[in-house]
Amino acid sequence: MSAVYGVIRKLGATSKYKGYYYVVDAVEMAQKIYERPVKVTKDIYPVISKKNNKYNDRLIVEHNIRTLVTYVG
């Protein structure tokens, strides 16, 4: 299990939100892209949407991440 899962759990997030897994993927991707600034809407959302078979609908990914942040934060 990734260390990111543990940190997100400590913040109060649970896996009942779809955004939970998207946030984990986003954090892991951002950790790998360290040579340049990360553009979330252009670098992360499209990749996560393709990975989760959302067919380039990054708005769904963004909505689910924002939902998680809203209810946990």
Backbone hydrogen bonds in HBPLUS format (Angstrom, degrees):
<---DONOR---> <-ACCEPTOR-->    atom                        ^
c    i                          cat <-CA-CA->   ^        H-A-AA   ^      H-
h    n   atom  resd res      DA  || num        DHA   H-A  angle D-A-AA Bond
n    s   type  num  typ     dist DA aas  dist angle  dist       angle   num
A0005-TYR N   A0002-SER O   3.20 MM   3  5.56 132.1  2.44 103.4 113.5     1
A0007-VAL N   A0003-ALA O   3.18 MM   4  6.52 156.8  2.23 150.1 155.9     2
A0008-ILE N   A0004-VAL O   2.99 MM   4  6.19 166.6  2.01 155.8 159.1     3
A0009-ARG N   A0005-TYR O   2.93 MM   4  6.11 152.1  2.01 147.0 155.1     4
A0010-LYS N   A0006-GLY O   3.01 MM   4  6.22 153.3  2.08 143.9 150.8     5
A0011-LEU N   A0007-VAL O   3.17 MM   4  6.48 135.0  2.38 139.6 151.3     6
A0011-LEU N   A0008-ILE O   3.20 MM   3  5.10 130.9  2.46  91.9 104.9     7
A0013-ALA N   A0008-ILE O   3.25 MM   5  5.84 156.6  2.31 156.8 150.1     8
A0012-GLY N   A0009-ARG O   2.90 MM   3  5.17 154.7  1.96 107.4 115.9     9
A0020-TYR N   A0017-TYR O   3.14 MM   3  5.46 154.6  2.21 106.3 113.6    10
A0023-VAL N   A0019-GLY O   2.81 MM   4  5.94 155.0  1.87 151.3 156.6    11
A0024-VAL N   A0020-TYR O   3.17 MM   4  6.44 157.0  2.22 143.2 149.2    12
A0025-ASP N   A0021-TYR O   3.03 MM   4  6.25 164.0  2.06 145.6 149.5    13
A0026-ALA N   A0022-TYR O   2.86 MM   4  6.05 157.9  1.91 147.1 153.9    14
A0027-VAL N   A0023-VAL O   2.89 MM   4  6.07 164.0  1.91 154.8 157.9    15
A0028-GLU N   A0024-VAL O   3.03 MM   4  6.21 165.5  2.05 151.3 155.6    16
A0029-MET N   A0025-ASP O   2.90 MM   4  6.07 154.7  1.96 148.4 155.7    17
A0030-ALA N   A0026-ALA O   2.89 MM   4  6.06 160.8  1.93 149.0 154.4    18
A0031-GLN N   A0027-VAL O   2.98 MM   4  6.18 145.8  2.10 145.6 154.4    19
A0032-LYS N   A0028-GLU O   3.28 MM   4  6.53 139.7  2.45 136.5 145.9    20
A0032-LYS N   A0029-MET O   3.04 MM   3  5.18 127.5  2.32  98.4 112.2    21
A0033-ILE N   A0029-MET O   3.07 MM   4  6.39 141.6  2.22 148.3 159.2    22
A0042-LYS N   A0039-LYS O   3.16 MM   3  5.42 130.6  2.42 102.9 116.0    23
A0043-ASP N   A0039-LYS O   2.58 MM   4  5.30 161.1  1.62 165.6 169.3    24
A0044-ILE N   A0040-VAL O   3.12 MM   4  4.93 145.0  2.25 117.1 127.3    25
A0045-TYR N   A0040-VAL O   3.01 MM   5  6.24 169.5  2.02 171.4 172.9    26
A0048-ILE N   A0044-ILE O   3.03 MM   4  6.22 165.6  2.05 164.5 168.8    27
A0049-SER N   A0045-TYR O   2.95 MM   4  6.09 159.1  1.99 153.0 158.9    28
A0050-LYS N   A0046-PRO O   3.06 MM   4  6.26 155.5  2.12 143.8 149.7    29
A0051-LYS N   A0047-VAL O   2.95 MM   4  6.13 158.7  1.99 147.0 153.5    30
A0052-ASN N   A0048-ILE O   3.01 MM   4  6.16 145.6  2.13 145.6 153.7    31
A0054-LYS N   A0049-SER O   2.73 MM   5  4.84 170.4  1.74 159.3 155.8    32
A0053-ASN N   A0050-LYS O   3.20 MM   3  5.06 163.0  2.23 108.0 107.9    33
A0057-ASP N   A0054-LYS O   3.08 MM   3  5.48 141.0  2.23 109.9 121.3    34
A0060-ILE N   A0057-ASP O   3.28 MM   3  5.93 143.2  2.42 113.3 120.0    35
A0062-GLU N   A0058-ARG O   2.89 MM   4  6.12 164.6  1.92 150.1 154.4    36
A0063-HIS N   A0059-LEU O   2.88 MM   4  5.98 160.8  1.92 143.9 149.3    37
A0064-ASN N   A0060-ILE O   2.97 MM   4  6.17 164.3  2.00 152.4 156.0    38
A0065-ILE N   A0061-VAL O   3.02 MM   4  6.23 155.8  2.08 151.2 157.8    39
A0066-ARG N   A0062-GLU O   2.92 MM   4  6.11 163.2  1.95 152.4 157.4    40
A0067-THR N   A0063-HIS O   2.87 MM   4  6.07 149.9  1.96 147.2 155.9    41
A0068-LEU N   A0064-ASN O   3.14 MM   4  6.32 159.2  2.18 141.5 146.1    42
A0069-VAL N   A0065-ILE O   3.02 MM   4  6.30 164.5  2.04 152.6 156.6    43
A0070-THR N   A0066-ARG O   2.88 MM   4  6.00 154.2  1.95 146.3 153.4    44
A0071-TYR N   A0067-THR O   3.07 MM   4  6.28 164.4  2.10 153.5 156.1    45
A0072-VAL N   A0068-LEU O   2.97 MM   4  5.98 148.2  2.07 149.7 158.5    46
A0073-GLY N   A0069-VAL O   2.80 MM   4  5.35 152.4  1.87 135.2 144.6    47
